[in-house]
Amino acid sequence: GLEDSGSTHALVMELVEGPTLADRIRSGPIPVDEALKIAKQICEALEYAHERGIVHRDLKPANVKVTADDAVKVLDFGLAKALEGDASSIDISTSPTLSRLATMQGILLGTAAYMSPEQAKGKSVDRRADIWAFGCVLYEMLTGKIAFGGETVTDTLAAVIRAEPDWSLLPAETPIRVRVLLQRCLQKDPKQRLRDIGDARISLDEVLSGAPEAALAGTPAEPAPRWRRALPWAVAALIFAALAPPLALLYLRQVNPPPAEPVRFQISAPPNATVGNFALSPDGRQLAFTAIGSDKVVSLWIRPLNSLEARRLAGSESTGIVSLFWSPDSRYIAYDDRQKLKRIDVSSGEVETLCDVPGQIVLGGAWNRDGVIVLGQYPGPLLLASASGGSASPLTSLDSSQGEVADNFPVFLPNGKQFLYQRVSGAALRHTSVYVGSLNGGSEEKISKEILKNASDPVYVPSSTSAVGQLLFTRNGALMAQPLDTQRLELLSEPVIVVGHVRMFRGHGFFSASSGGALVYSPPDNLTGSYQPVWYDRQGKTLGTAGEAGDFSGLSLSPEGTRATISRVGAESAIWLVDFARGTSERFTFGASIATNGIWSPDGNRIIFATLGGTGVSDLYEKPSSGASDAQLLLASSESKSPTSWSRDGSFLLFTAQNPKTTRAAICVLPLTGDKKPFPFLHGDFDYQDGQISPDGRLIAYSSDESGRDEVYVRTFSPNPSTAASGSGGKWLISAGGGFQPRWSENGKELYYIAADGKLMAVEVGAGSVFQAGVPRVLFQTAVPGALQSRQSWDLTPDGKRFLILTPAQVRNEVPFTVLLNWQAGLNK
């Protein structure tokens, strides 16, 4: 029944009392006669469903109940699919239910130990999948053991595809008909499998009715004379004596199973979710990934490989997560949350902050069994941290004279002391190599050694029999493998392509592997792009897009609101100018260096931007917005700098500078007239970022983590270097519950910012003799991604009625993960 009560909708279903068949089997094998009676009733239930075009697809002992009066109930048709119609004609993007789509090729559903081989491979299934599962259930009732098992889901699926049940476990009194029935049900080729569950019911009926075994074979009812019965046995003995040696060889050849074959299938993402990075747990049982859900909040998700659904990890909701990695016991996930490293207990959801991360962004991490964590970052060297908390310290060192910019994506080798990582260098950050380092490194020994050039994203998969495992890495968009001797730290033979193309983003390949033989990667065609500039009104209604989607890291609107600078990264790392009226987009900066964060002059005639060269330090340059002349160096120093705001009168530029020793961010002022000598405005033990000068030039809005999380503040501004950083004047907290990226309205009467949960907030402010700020109010929910929250991910038009926001591009399909089992079996082919 279906009941409605107000806004509550309820399904009314039958209450089935009694234990499940799984509960019954836990106490041991079920006697043959009892097992066959139960099996017959299961056949009757499946026959009834199949006649009505329904396939169960998740038949298992836990979905079967035996009532007190020995009636058998087959439960949980949650994965059932109507057989009518052509599934291939269904449009995935408009399909209302997953159950309808789930029998289509490429989607894996069901419980691993009872899946048919075609299910395990993600292929299309029909009623023969239920016949296979019935054979598994009957075998388990008779033996008390599952037919196909393994320590992990990966092992189980591999057994389903290539192994045979241990037929010797069947009770000696098992009738021949039942043995034959089991073998026909468990044929791996569905074409050779029993065609109809009704045939199984008929066979069990004959056994339960006491029909003689001979009747099936057509043997004579009357016994033959004794000598005639003995003659075949004598002849058989002679033949066996002659054939014993070759039969023995054949037996030995059969008991050694054939080599495993690679198995590939796909799993889907949560509905309405955009998937980011992901990591397979060390035990190969769970896939963790980041995603922006339908509520546009970034969080961690878990997808057990033996489950049909992913679940969000409550408590991981964040302003942004870029990297994630597992603890070696698969209990915790470590992840970054805006320059902080956190860990979450997968079972309890408890979240703990471990340390601060000085770099702009975390790029990969590794965790060994001693609780040591090695972190990658950009820019900067590898960091050494502890799983029990504390501060992070540099582990590697970079040589800026050689153009070395960052070390990231570390992974421990089996000894837990040595690790692999990726080093990024070159004027355009296009050179990546794989290095090996050691926790025991010191001044007397070199801590790093290059072992592979032109390679990214190292992942080591150990061998269970030797010190030579496989080094996985990406090169030119392909996922490759090459044997690595971990004792000599030398690569052997030549690399082999495992997957021709994987999804790449800013030089990073999306894949993950476990030591058990499972590999997960993202195909290259899942995303239309990285970010799309989207126009919104004050109510959050989409007004349109600005240009195409791309690998963008920031934008800034011109004073009149008709043009914008957009920072593009990747193969075409540069600042581009977009003209909305003309619908054009043209490159503004050139050269091998990376240019970002363009800021317009008040009259719109000039643009100041940051350029990151081979030294790993970004300097400030200025260029006419018309492009009439080349860029001119404006400010160079040992600190990395990024412009954030230009005063209305054109006299001052605010920029963020990162201290190379403490890695803390400070807000500094560069006078654009006079001696043009920069001076600090806010600096110290905290990060001060994204300074914005008010239209009247009297106030500066900014974000700071001095309270333990980023909040938006306002301070009075003095253009005098001697008093600017003295702390004199007023200071006011603007945000409530976290905030960043403040922006002033054109008239200075409103201040906007992005809240910690991604909402765009507005605050009325008064700049009279005493500054006053109103209560923050929500304008609308944005999808500002975590990777952009410390950058220029949004701006507003002068009238304050339209907002241009970098929004994650839409997903083309809902199958972002491809799982490849036994991938090493294909390396020699």
N, C-alpha and C positions, 0 to 999 in steps of 0.2 A: 504494500500500500504506500501511498504518498500523502503525507499530512502537511498542511500549512497552518501556521499559527503566527499571525503578524508577519514579521520578517524572518521567522524561523521555518525552515523546510526540513522535513525528516522522512527518511525511508523506513517503512515498517517491514521487518523481515522475520522469518521463522527462527525461533530459538531452538537450536539443536543441542540437546544434552549429550553427555558422554565424552569419553576421551577421544583424541585423534588417533589415527593409525600410527603416527610417529610416536605418540606416548606408549602405545601398545608394543611397538617394536623395540623400544628402549630396554624392555625386560628380556629380550631375546627373540630368536626366530619363532614365528607362529607355526603351529602344527600344520602339516600339509593340507589335511581336510578342511580345517578352519580357514586357512589362507585361500584355498581355492573357492570357497563359498563367498568370501569377501571379494575376491577378484571377479567373480561372476557378476556380483551386484555393481561393481565399478564399471564393468563392460556394459551393463544395461543402462547405466547413467550416461556414459559417453555415447552409446548408440542412440539414445533418445536425443542428445544434444546434436550429434552429427546429422541425424535425419532432419533436423531443423536448421541446418546450415551454421552451427556454432562449433568452434574449436576452442577447447579450454586453454591450452598452451601453458598452463602452470600446474599440471597434475603432479602431486607429490603426497607423501604420507601425511604431512601436516595439513593438507586440504581435504582429508577424508576423515569422517567421524563414524564410529560404530555405536549406535544407541543401545540402551539396555535390552531391547528386544531383538538385538542383532541385525537391525536395519542399517544399511550403509548409506551415508549421505556424502555426496561429492560437493564440496563447497568452493567458494571464492572463484567465481567466473570473471574476476576483475580484468583479466587479460584476454577474455574471449573476444573473438572477431567473427562477425557475420561473413559467411563465405560468398554470398552473392555479390555480383558486381566485379568490375575490373579495378583492382587497387592501383594499378599503374596509371590510371586516368585521373587519380585524385590529385588535386592541387594542395600541396602541403601548406602553403601560406594561408589557405582559407579553410582547411579542415578543422572541424570543431572538436574532434576527440582524438586522443593519442591512440586509443585502443583500435580504432579503425585503421590507423596508419601503421600500427606496430608490426603487422605481418609483411610490410614492404621490405624489400631488400635493403640491408645496411643498418637496420635498427635491431638491437639485441634486447630481448625481453625474456623473462622467465627466471627460473632458479637453476643455477649452474649444473648441479649434479643430475638434474632430470631433463636437461635440454637435449633435444635431438642434435645430431651433428650439423644439420642445416641451420638450426637456430643458433648454435654456438658460432657459426660462421657469419651470422647476420643475414642469411639468405631468406627468401620467401618461404613460408611454411604453410602446410595444410593439415588435414586431419591425421596424416601419418605422424605428425609430431606428437599427438596424443597417444598414438599406438606405441611409439618409442617410450614415452613416459610411463605408460601402463606396464610395459615390460620391466622398466626400472623398479616400479613399485612392487610388482609381483616377485621379482628377484630379491628385493629387500625383505619382503615378508617371509620368504622361504629361508633366507640365509642370515638375516639379522644384520647384514652389511649392505652399504650402498654399492651399486654396481660400478659407479665411476666416481672416484674420489681423489683428493690430493690435499696437500698442506695449504695451498692457496687457491684462489679462484682461477688463477692462471693455470695451475697444475690440473685442476678439475676439468677446465675446458679442453685442455690438451688431451686428457684421458678420454673424454667423450669423443674426440675426433679420431684418435689413433689407437687407443687401447681396447682390450677385450675384457669382459667380466671374468672373474675366477670361477669357471664352471664347476670346479672341484668342490666348492663350498655348498653346492646344492645337496640337500639331504638325499641319502641313498634311496629312500622310498619315493622320491619324486618320479611321477609317471613319465614314460617316454613322451607321451603327447605333450605334456607340460614343458619338458625340455625343448622339444621341437618348437613349441609355441614361443617360448622365450627367445630362442635363436632367431626366429622369423620376426619377432617384434623389435629386436635389437640389431637388425641389419643397418649398417651405417649408410648404405646407399638407399635412399627412400624408394627407388624403383624396385629394389629387391625385398622391401619390407612388406609385412602383412598389409593387404590392401584395405581391409574393413574390420572394424572392431567387432562387428557382428560375427565374423568368422571365429574370433577368439572366444566369444560367448558360446558358440556352438561347440567348440572343442572342449571347453570347460564343462559344459552340460554333459557331454559324452563321458568324460572322466568321472564326474560326480554321480552319473547314473549307473556306473559300473560296467560300461561297455568294454569288452576285452581289447587289449592292445593289438592283438593279431588282426582284429577286424579292420583296423586302419590300413594294415599292410597287405591284406587279402591272402594271408597264409591259410593253409588247410585247417579245418576245425579238428580233424582226426589226427592223432599223432602218427608220425611215420615210423617204420621199423627201426629198431635200435641201431643196426649196422648202417642204415641210410642216414640216421641222424649223426653218427660218429664220423662218417666218411668226410663230410665237409670240414670238420675240425682237424682231421689228419692232414688233408690237403692244405688247409690254412697254416698248419704248423710247419710243413715243408716250405711253403712260400715265404713264411715269416723268417725262417732260418736263412733263406737265400737273400732276403731283402733287408735283414737287420742292420748291416752297416750303413747303407744309404738312407734307411729310415731314421737311423740315429742322427745322421748329419742333417737330415731335413728337420728333425725335431729340434736340434740345437739351433738351427737357423731360424726356426719359428719362435722359439722362446726368447730370442733376442729381437725385440720389436724393431720394425723399420724406423729409419731416422725420421724425426719429427718434421712436419712440413709447416711453413709459415702460415698463420691464420690471421686474416684481417677482417675487422668489422668496425662499425661506427656507433657512437653513442651521442645522444642529443643533449642540448643545453636546457636549462630550466625555461619555461615559457616566458617570453618577453624579456629575456636577459641577454645582455651583451657581454661575452666572455673575454677575459684578459689573459693574464699569465696562469699557468697551472703547474702542478708537480705531483708525480706519482709517489705514493708512500713507499718507504724502503721494503715493506713486506709485500708490495704489489697488490694490496687489497683495496686501496682507496685512492681516488683522484681528488685532489684539492685544487680549486681554481678561484680566481677573482671574477666577479661579475657585477654589472650594474643592473639591478632588477627593475621591475615595472615601476617601483617607487623612486627610481633614479638614485638609489643609495648604493655606494660601493661596499661590498662585503665579501667575506670568504664563504665558499660553498664546498660541500663534501659530496662526492658521488661514489659510494661503495660499488665496486665492479660487479657484485652479485645482487645489486639492488636496481630497481626500475626508476628510482627518483633521486634527485639531488636535494640536499637540505642546506639551508643557510645556517651558518654558525652564529647564533645569537650572541651579541657582544662584540662581534668583529666589525660592526658597522663603522665606517671610517670616512674621514675626509679624503682618503686616497690610499690605495694599496698598489704598489708596483711589483714588488718581489715577494715570494713566499718559498719556504723550504721546510722540510720535516725534521723532527728529531730522529735519531737512529732507531728508537723503539716504536716509531709510528704513533706516538701518543700526543705529541705537540706539533703545532705548526708555528713557525716563526715568520713574521711579516713586518713590513715597514709601514709606519703611519706618520707621514710628514716629519721626516728626520728623527724618528724614534723607532727603535726596534722593539717589537712586542712579541709575546708568545701566547697562544691560546690552547687550552686543554680541549682536545676534540670531543671528549666524553662529557665533561662538566660545563664547558664553555667559559671557564674562568680565564680572565685575561690579565697578563702581568707585563709591565714595561721593564725591559731589560737594560737599555742604554740609549744614549743619544747618538745620532749619526751625523757627523759634521758635513758630509757631502751634500750636494743638491738632491741626490736621489740614490736609493739603494738598488744595486744591480746584482742580485744573486747572493747566496749564502750557503755555508756548509756547517754541519753540526756533528762532532764525533762523539764516541761513547764516553769520553772523559768530561763531557760537558763544555768542550771548547768550541767556540763559534768563530768562523772566519767570514767576514762580510766583504762584499764587493760594493763599490760606490762610484759615482761620477760627479765631479772629477775627484781624483785622489787615489792613494794606495789602498791595498787591502787593510782591513781593520781586524784586530784581535779582540774578542769579547767573550763573556762567560754566560752560560745558560742560567746561572744563578743570579745574574745581575751585575751591576758595577759600571765602570766606564770602559769605553772602547779606546784602543791605542793602535797606532800604525804598526803594521806587520811587514809590509814591503816598502821599498823606496823607489821613487821615480826620478829619472834623469831628464830634466826639462831640456837640457842641451841636445838630447837625442830625440826630442819631440814626444817623450812618453807622457801621457795625459792621465790614464786611469788603469787600475787593475780591478777586474770584476769577474763574476760567475765562477767562484771557487767550488771545488768538489774534492772531498777527501779520498785518498787512496786507502786500500784495506787496512794498512797498519795504523791509520788514525793520526799519523804524524806528518806525513807528506801529503801534499795537495796539488791539484792542477788548477790553473786559472787562466783567464784571458787578459792580455795586455793590449791596450789601445794606444796608438801613437800616430804620428804623421800630421801634417799641416791641416788636413781636412778630416782627421780622425778616421781615415779609411783603412789603416793598417792594423790588423789584429793578428796576434800570435798566441800560441798556447805555451805556457810556462809551467814548470814544476817548482814548488817551494817546500820548505820544511819548518815545522814549529820549533825545531832545535837549532835553526840557523842563528848564527852570531857573527861577530866581526871576523872570526877566524875562518869562517866558511861561507861560501856564497849561498845566499838564501834562495836564489832563483836561477833557473836554467831554462833556456828556450829549447823546446823539443819539437815544435811544429809551426811552420810559417803559414800565413794566409789561411787561418782557421779561426773559428769562433765557437763559443758555447761548449767547452769541453765537458763531457760526462763519461765516467769510467764505469764499465760493467765488468766485475771480476769473474774469473773462472773458478769453478769448484774443484778443479783438479790440478791447476798449476798457477804459477805467478804471472802467466801471460793472459791478460784479459783483453777486452775490446775498448778502445778509445773512440767514443762517438763525438762528432763535431760537425759543424756546418761550414760549407764552402760554396760560394756562388749560388746560394739558395738550395743546395742539395744537402741531405743528411748522409754522412759518410762514417765508415768504421775502419779502424786500423789496429792491428794487434799491438799491445804495449806490454813490454816486460817491466814489471814494477820493481824488480830487484836491480836490474841494470839501468832502469829508466831510459830505455831505448825502444823506439818504434821498429816493428818488424814488417817485412813484406811491403805491399803497396795498399793504399786505401781502396775500399770498395764502397760503392753507392748502395745505401740501404733504402732510402726513399729519394726519388728524383727531385721532388720539389716539396718544401715545407713552407709554412707561412713565415715570412721575415718581416721584422719591424725595426727600423733604424739599426740594421746589421745584426739583430738578435733573432735566432731561430727558435720557434716554438715547438719544443719536444721535451720529453722526460722519459726516463727508463729506470726500471728496478733490477735488482740482481737476480730475480727469479725468471727473467726472460720476457717480461712485458715491456712494451714500448708504446708510448702515446705521443702522437704528434697532431698538429693542426694543419690541415691542407691549405695551400696558398690562396685559394679563391673564396675563403669564407667571408672576408670583409671587403666592403666597397672602398674603404679608405680608412684613415685614422680619425680625423676630426673634420667636421663640417661647420663653417661659420653660419649661424642661424640667427635671423632677426626675430625678436619677441617684443610684444607690447607690454605695458605695465601689469596686465593680468596674466601674462605667461602665454598668450596666444601666439602661435607661430605665424609670422608675417611673410616668411620666405627665406631663401638662402642667399649667400653671397659667394659666388664662385663655386668651384668644385671642391670635393673633399680631398684631403691630403694629409701628409705628415707635418702638421702645424704645431708650433710650440708657443705661439703668442700672437696677439694682434693689438693694434692701436688705431683709433679713429682720428681723422684729421679734425682741426678745429671747426670746420663747417659741416662735418659729418658726411661728406660725399665721397671720401676716399679712406683707405685704410692701409696700414703696413701689416703684413702677415709674415711671421717668421716660419720658414719651411726648413725642415731637417731631412737628412737622408742623402740621396744621390745628388740632389739639387739644393744643398744647404745654403740658404741665402735669405735676404729680405725681399719680398715681392710687394709691388704696389697694385692695389685693386681700386679701380674706378667704377663706382656703382652706376653712375649715370650712363657711362659708355659701355659698361659690361666687359671691361678689359682687365687683364692681369698681366703685368710685365715685371721682369726681374729688375731689382734696384741695385743690389750689391753683387760684385763679381770677385773672382779670385779663389784660391784654394782654402782660405780661412772661412770659418763659420760666422755669419753675422746674425744677431738676434736682437730683440727688444728695441724696435724702432720707436722713438719719441718725437712727436711733431713740435715745431716751434709755434708760438702763439699765432703767427701770421700764416702758418702752413707752408712756408717757403723752404724750410730746412728740416732735416731729420738727423737726430743723434742716435747712434746705435752702438752696440758692443760687438767686438770682433775677437773671436777666439782663434789664436794661431797655434803654431807648433810648440810654443813654450808652455802651453797649458794655462796661460793667464789671459784673460779678456781685457782689452783696452777700449777706450771710447773714441769714436770717429764721428765726423760730421760731414754731411753731403747735401747739396741742394735737392729738394724734392723733385725738381724738374729733370734731374740727372744730367744737367748741362756740364758739370765738371766732376772730376774724381773726388773720392772721399779723402778728407784730411784728418790726420791724427789730432785728437783733441786732448787726451789725457792718457799717459802711460805710467804704470807703477808696478810694484811687485804684487799688488792685490788684484784679484779678479773683480771686475766692476760691471755693473748693469744699470743703465739709466732708467728712472722711474717717473719723473715729473719735471715739467718745465714751467717756471713761474709765468704768470700772465703778462708781466711787464718785460719778460725776456731777459731778466738780469741774472737769474739763478737756475741751476740744474740740480735736481736731487738724484743721487745714484746710490746703489747698494754696493758695498765693498766687503769682500771676505778676507778676514785676517788669515794669512797663510800659516801662522803658528797655532792660533787657537781655533781656526776655522769658523769663528763666530762672524755673523753678518752685522754690519754697521750701516747707518744712514749717514751719508756725507753730502756736503754742499760744494758745488763748483761754481764760483762766480764767473759769469760770461763776459764781464767787463773788468777793467782795471788790471790787477796783477794776475788774475785767473788762477789763484792759488787755492786748492781745495782745502776744506776743513771739516772736521767731524761734527755731526749734530747729535747722534745717539750711538753710543758704543759701550761695550762692557762685557759682562758675563752672560748676556742673553743675545738672542737673535732679534735684530730690528730690521724690518724689511718693508719694501713697497711704499716708501714715503711719497705722499701726495700733498702738494702745496694748495691751499685754499685759493679761490679766485681773488680775494683781496690781499693775498700774500702774508697774512698775519698768523696762520695756523698751518700745522702739518698733521695730517692723518697718516697712520702707519699701523703695522701689525707687529706684535711682540709676544714671545713665549715666556715672559717673566713670571706669569702666574702658573706655569706648568703646561699651558696650552696656548695656542695662538688666539689672541684677542685684538680687537681694533681699539686704538687710543687716539686722542688728539692732544697736541701740545702747542703752546705758543711758539712762534718762530722769530728769532732775532737774526738779521743778516750780518751781525757783528761777530767775527770769529771768536773774539774773547768771551762773549757771553752766550753764544749759540749752544754750547754743550755744557753750560754751567749748571743746568737743572733749575734755573730760575724761571718764573712764569708758571702758568697753570698746566695741569695734566688731567685729562678726563677719560674714563673708560666708556666706550661707545657700545660695544657688542655685549650680548648676553648669551653665554653658553658657547663661546668660541666664534672666531671670525677672522677673515683675511681679505686681501685685495680690496681696500677701500677706494672709493671714487667720489669726488665732489660733484654736485650739480653745477650747472653753469652760473647760477646766481648765488651759490654758496649756502642756500637755505636747506639743502638736503645732503645727507651723506649716505652712500650705499656701500654694502659689503656682502661678501658671500659667507653665510653661516657655516658652522662645522658640518651640518648635514646637507650642505649644498643649496640651501634656500637663498634666494636673493632678498636681502633685507634693505629697508629704507628707514632712516632716522631723521626727523626734523631737527635742525640745529639753529641756534641764534647766536650771532657773533656781535652782540652789543658790548657794553662795558664789562659784563660778566658772561662768559660763554655758557650756554645751556644746551643740553641735548635731550630730545624726547625719548619715548619708549620705542625700541625697534619693532617694526611691523613687517610681516611677510608680504612680499610682492608675488613671488611664485617659486616653484621648485625648479632648480636647474640640474643639469647633468654634468657639471664641471668635473672632469676626471682628476684623480689624485696627482697624476704626473704633471698637471698644469697648475696646481693650486698655489704654487709659489712663483708663478709667472703671470703674464698678461693674458689671461684666458677670456677676458670680457671687457667691454667698454660701452658707453652710452652716448647718444646723440646730444647736442647742446640743449634741445628742448626737454630732455629727460623723458621722452615718450617712447623711445625705442632703444632696445639693448641688443648688441651684437655679441654672441656667446659662442665659443668653440664647443661644439657638442659632438660626442662620439658618433661616428658614422653607423648606420644601421647594418645589422647582420643579414647577409644574403640568404642563409638557410639556418636551420636549427641543428646542424650536425657538425659542431666545431671540433670534435675529437675523433681521431681514427686510432684504434687499438691494433697493434701488431704483435701477435704472440709468436714465439719461436723464431724471431727474426734472424737469429744467428745461423739457423739452418739454411738460410738462403745465401750466406756470404760466399760459398764456394761455387755457386751456380752462375 
